[in-house]
Amino acid sequence: MNTEALLSDMRRQLRDGGLHGCLLVRDLRTGEELGIDPDTRLPAASLVKVPLALATAERVRRGELDGATMLDVQPGRITTPGPTGLSRFRHPARIAIDDLLYLSTCVSDGTAADALFDLTPPAQVADILHELGLRGLTVRHGMLELSDTPAERFDAAEVHLAHALAIDAGTSGRGHRVPQLDTTRANTGSARAYVELLQALWTPSAIHPEVAERVRGLMTHNVLRHRLTPDFSSDATTWSSKTGTLLNLRHEIGVVEHSDGQAFAIAVLTESLVPASTQPGADALMAHVARGLRDHLRQL
């Protein structure tokens, strides 16, 4: 199948599966890439935890923070499905900055991320990204805002109503009645911007090698592996990634490294058009399309 036919087929599959997908797959060795709407900006959800990890690790390298510093963190006490780690704790905990980095990035713990945002506020994270030459990623707020969406205001049996609102309440300019989905107010990024971040972490760039290695290691140990991992993990590959989920948004970014030396940066950002919170078929479709693009690039 030629490239044009492949992209047309993948667009059709996404549409038929109820997904609006924004994807980019790039060969980190050659720079060749394939994408579907890769420059569309979407709310980042938990993907913002990767820029947060980068900024925190950079400040540790500079000596502005000490990874061994212990912080008293208040419990999240969140009871709705989804949040992990400290976000579900019932009692205060005393945790080192290094361990908060692990919880935030590998377990996608929003309370741990907010403890790191208290040390490096969103505006400072954005400044560090700009210092490192990384554009296209907007960091405006911490994670607490993401725990106060319409989904938390409905009973479990009615959560589909929150997803229906997420699907139907947007504007043509990507504004939204739900603030967390409004690209003028939320943390945002495009598939291309996230692939640029991944390339900067995996290949020589303005990011210090020690910092890049630290963030890569965190992403390699990501424990949320239900989305793209089944299509990119094997004995002959290493898959390092970060997921992001919010209402009808399902994202994942990552790098697959093959034993033959090839490596591909992958960013898949999607909006579901189906008003349901649990959609394993959508996760599988995301992986299928991303792998189709990777396989095509690998054969070029």
N, C-alpha and C positions, 0 to 999 in steps of 0.2 A: 504494500500500500504506500503511495507517495505521501509526502508530508501534508499537502493540502487536503487530501481525502481523509487522512488520519485525524486531523484537527476537526474537520467537519463531522466525522463519526463520533469523536469524543464530545463535541458540543451537543450532538443529538442525544447521546447517552446521558449526559448531565441533565439536559432538559427533560427527558423522559423520566428520569429518576427524581424529579422535583428539586433539583439543585441549580442555583446560579453559581458557577465556579469561576474563580480567578486563580490561574495556575502559572507557574514558571518552573521549568526544569533546565538546569545549566550544567554542561560538562565543565568541571573546574579545571581540567587540563587543557582543553582546546578553546573554551569560551563559547562554543556553539550552544544554542538554546532553542527551546520550543515553549510556547506559552498560549494561554487562552485568557484574554482580557487581563494581562499581567500588571497593567498600570492603574487599575481601578482600586481606589482606596476604600478599605473597610475598617470598621472598629476592630481593634486588635485583640480584645479579651485578654486571656492570659499569655499571649505571645509577648506582651510587653515585659514579661519577667526575664526575657533574654537580654534586652537592653539594660534592664535593672541589674542583672548579674554582671554584665560587662562593666557598667559604671562602678558598681561596688568593688569588683576585683581590681579595677584600675585605681581606685582610691586607696585600696589596701597596698597596691604596688608602690604608690607615691608616698606611702607613710601617713596619709591623712586618716586612715582607719587601721585598726589592729584586728585581724581576724579572730584573735583569741579573746577579745573583749566580750564579757558576759553582759547580756541585756535581760531585764525583767520584762516579759511579754504577757500582756493580759489575754485571757482566753477569748476565742471568738464566740463560743457558745452558739454556733449556727446549727440548727437542727434540720433544715431542709436538705434534700438530696443534692449531692454534688461536691461541696467543699471538703477539703482534706486537712490532715495535720492539725496544727494549732487552731485552725478555724473551727474545729469541732471540740477542742479542749474545754473542760469545765472549770479548770483552776489555773492560776498564773504559773508560768514556767520561766526558768532562768536558762538562757541559751546563748551560746557564742555566735558571733557574726558569721563565722565560717559555716556553722551548722544551720543558721537561718538561710544562708545561700543554698545549701543543699535542699532544705525543705521547700523553699520558694521555687527553685528551678526543677528539681527532680520529682517532687511530690505535688507541685503546683499549689502550694499552701498560700492562700491569700493573706492570712494574718501574718505569716512570716515575711511575705513580700512587703506588707505595710510597715513592719518594723524596720525593714531596710529602706523603704521610702522615707521614713522619719529621719534616717541618717543622711540620705541623699535624695532630696525632694525631686519631684518630676521635672521641674525646670532645670535642675542641675544635671539630671540624667540626660536631658535633651542637649544641654551645653556640651557634655562630654562626647556625645555622639557626633555633634558638629565638629568638635576639635579633632576627632578621628576621621573626619571626612565622610561620615555616614549621613546621607540625606534621605528624605522621604518617610521617616518614622517620626510620628508626633507623640510626645509623652506629656499628657496634661494632668493626669490624676492617678491616685493610688488605686488599690483593689477594693477598698471598703464600698465604694460606689457600686461595684458590680454585684454586691450582695443585697442590693435594694432595688430589685426589678419587679415588674408585675408578677413574675413567677412565684415570688415569695409571698404574695398577697392572696393567692388562690389555694384552695385545698388541692391535694394531690389529684383528685378525680377531675379537677377543673383546670389543671395546668395547661391544657391545650388552648384555653382561652388566652393565656399570656402569649403563646406562640402565634395565635391568630392575630393578636394585636401587633406583635413584632413584624409579621409578614405584611400586614395591610396598612400600617400607620406611617409608612415612610413617604418621602416626597421625591420628585424626580431629581432634585439636586442633592439627594442623600441626607437631607435633614430627616428628623424623626421625632415623633411625639414621645418616644422612650429615650431619655437623654443618653443612655449608654449605647444606643444605636445611631446617634446623631453624629456624623463625621465632623461637624464643626465644634463639638464639645468632647468627644471621646478620644482616647488614645487610638491612633490609626496607623495604617501602613498598607502598602500594596505588596503583591507577590514579588514584584521586582525589587522593592526596597528590602524585603526580608532576604531575598537571594543575595543581594549585595552585602548584607550583614553577614550571612553565612560564608560568602566568599572571603570576606575580610577576616573571619575567624579561622578559616581552613587554609588560607594561602597567605604569603607574606603581604603585610599591609601596615598601616599606621598603628594598628593595635600591637602593643608589646607582646612578644612571643609568650611570656609567662602568663599574661592575662588571657590570651587566646587559648592557650593550653588548658587553663583552668575552666573556662566556659565550655570548651569542647568536652572536657571530662564530665562536667555536670550534665550536659545534654546526652552524652553516651549512657548515663545512668538514669535517664528518665524512666519512671516506673509506669507511666500511662502509655500503654502499648497496644491499644485496641483499634487504632484507626489506620495508620499507614504501615505500622510495623509488620503485620502479616505478609505484606507484599515486598518488603525490603530487608527483612532480617533472615539470615541463613548462616550456615557454618563458614561460608565464603565471603560474607559481607559484615560490615559494622554499620548499624543504623543509629544515628544520634539525632535527637529530635526534641521538640516542645509542641504540646497541643494547646489549643485555646477554644473554649466553649462558652457561649453566652446566648441564652434563648435560642433563636434559630441559626446562630452562627456556629459553624464547625470548621476549625482551622488546624493545620499542622505544618510545621516547617522542619526541615532536617537535611542531613547529608548522609548519603549512602556511599560507603567506601568499599570497593571490591578488592579481592585478594590480588588481582592482576594490576593494581595501581590506579585504576579508574575511580573517579569520585564525582558524584553529581549532587549539586545543591537543589533542593526541592521545596517549593512553597505552594501550599494548597489552601486557599481561603474560600469558604463557601457560605452561602445563605440558603437555607432550606425554605422551600415554598409549601412544605407540608406541616400543618399545625399539630406536631407531636414532639414530645421531649425525647423519647427513646426511638432512635432510627438506626439500627445496626446496618441496614441496607445502604443508608447514606454514607456511613463510614467506609463500607466495603467499596462503594462506587468511587469515592474519593481516591482510595488506594488503587483501584483498577485503572482509572484514568491517568493518575500520576505515573504508574508503572508503564502504561502504554507509551507515554511520552518519553520516559527514560529508556525503554527498550528500543524505541525508534532512534533516539540519539546515539545509543550505544552501537547501533549497526551502521551508522554513517561513516 
